[in-house]
Amino acid sequence: LEWSVEKDFYKVYYSTEQFESTGFTLETCENPGEVIKSIKTNEKIFETKIISLISRYGSDYEDLKEMLRVPEGNDFSFNFTYNNKTNIGTVKQIPSVNVYAEEIPVQYVDREANLEPGAITIKVW
């Protein structure tokens, strides 16, 4: 990869997600005729999708359970921990025994398109 320090380097992200702040428009691009040198595709977890899943838990529990492949005869709950340690999640009475829990570290894209660390905790019983 050759790069001249005299030229600007732009990283451009695309998503169908709507953000509260973008900070960049085509009008702010100094050289809109620049050539794309590299394309990388990856998937990210969006804060809005996590909130949507939590909402579905209350209104569409059985379909969500099937989508997440929770075994028949079991129940589940989950919560999400933001970078600032704030928790949001589902509310369900959990028995005191035979509960499997796992915390999964994730990087999520917040409402302003920032990549942040967080964690999803899933409990199945």
C-alpha positions in Angstrom: 0.0 0.0 0.0 1.5 3.3 -1.0 0.2 6.5 0.5 1.4 10.0 0.2 1.3 12.1 3.4 0.3 15.0 1.3 -3.1 13.5 0.5 -6.0 13.1 2.9 -7.3 9.7 3.8 -11.0 9.2 4.3 -12.7 6.2 5.9 -16.3 6.0 4.8 -18.9 3.9 6.5 -22.3 3.0 5.0 -25.4 1.8 6.9 -29.1 1.9 6.4 -29.3 2.8 10.1 -30.4 6.3 10.9 -28.1 8.2 13.3 -28.7 11.3 15.4 -25.5 13.0 14.1 -23.5 12.2 11.0 -20.8 14.9 11.1 -20.0 14.4 7.4 -21.8 15.2 4.2 -20.7 15.1 0.6 -20.6 18.9 0.7 -17.7 18.7 3.3 -15.6 16.4 1.0 -12.9 18.5 -0.6 -12.3 16.2 -3.5 -15.4 14.3 -4.4 -13.7 12.8 -7.5 -11.2 10.8 -5.4 -10.9 7.1 -6.3 -11.9 4.3 -3.9 -8.7 2.3 -3.1 -10.2 -0.4 -0.8 -13.5 -1.8 0.3 -14.1 -3.8 3.5 -17.4 -5.2 4.5 -18.3 -6.2 8.1 -21.3 -6.5 10.3 -21.8 -4.5 13.5 -24.3 -4.6 16.3 -26.4 -1.4 16.5 -27.7 0.1 19.7 -31.1 0.6 18.1 -31.4 -3.1 17.2 -30.6 -4.1 20.7 -33.3 -1.8 22.0 -35.7 -3.3 19.4 -34.9 -6.9 20.6 -35.7 -5.9 24.2 -39.0 -4.4 23.0 -39.8 -7.6 21.1 -39.2 -9.7 24.2 -42.3 -8.2 25.8 -44.5 -8.3 22.7 -43.2 -11.2 20.7 -41.5 -13.6 23.2 -42.2 -16.9 21.4 -41.0 -15.7 18.0 -37.9 -14.1 19.5 -37.2 -17.3 21.4 -37.4 -19.3 18.2 -35.2 -16.8 16.3 -32.5 -17.0 19.0 -32.8 -20.8 19.0 -33.6 -21.2 22.7 -34.5 -24.9 23.2 -38.2 -25.8 23.6 -39.1 -26.1 27.3 -36.6 -23.4 28.3 -37.0 -19.7 29.0 -34.5 -16.9 28.7 -33.7 -13.3 29.4 -31.0 -11.0 28.3 -29.6 -7.6 29.1 -27.2 -5.2 27.6 -24.5 -3.2 29.4 -23.3 0.0 27.9 -19.8 1.3 28.0 -20.7 3.5 31.0 -22.0 0.4 32.8 -25.7 1.3 32.5 -27.9 -1.8 32.0 -31.0 -2.2 30.0 -32.8 -5.5 29.5 -35.7 -7.8 29.9 -37.6 -8.5 33.1 -38.6 -12.1 33.8 -38.8 -14.0 37.0 -35.7 -16.3 37.0 -35.7 -19.5 39.1 -33.0 -19.7 41.8 -31.5 -22.9 40.4 -30.3 -24.4 37.1 -29.7 -21.1 35.3 -27.0 -20.9 32.5 -25.7 -17.4 32.1 -23.1 -16.1 29.7 -21.7 -12.6 29.2 -20.5 -11.8 25.7 -18.3 -8.8 25.1 -19.4 -6.8 22.0 -18.6 -3.7 20.1 -21.8 -1.8 19.2 -22.5 1.3 17.1 -24.3 3.9 19.2 -26.9 6.4 18.0 -24.2 8.9 16.9 -22.3 6.2 14.9 -19.5 5.8 17.5 -18.1 2.3 18.0 -18.3 1.5 21.7 -17.5 -1.5 23.9 -20.4 -3.2 25.7 -21.7 -6.6 26.8 -24.7 -8.8 26.3 -25.7 -11.2 29.1 -27.9 -14.1 28.2 -29.6 -16.3 30.8 -31.4 -19.6 29.9 -33.2 -21.9 32.3 
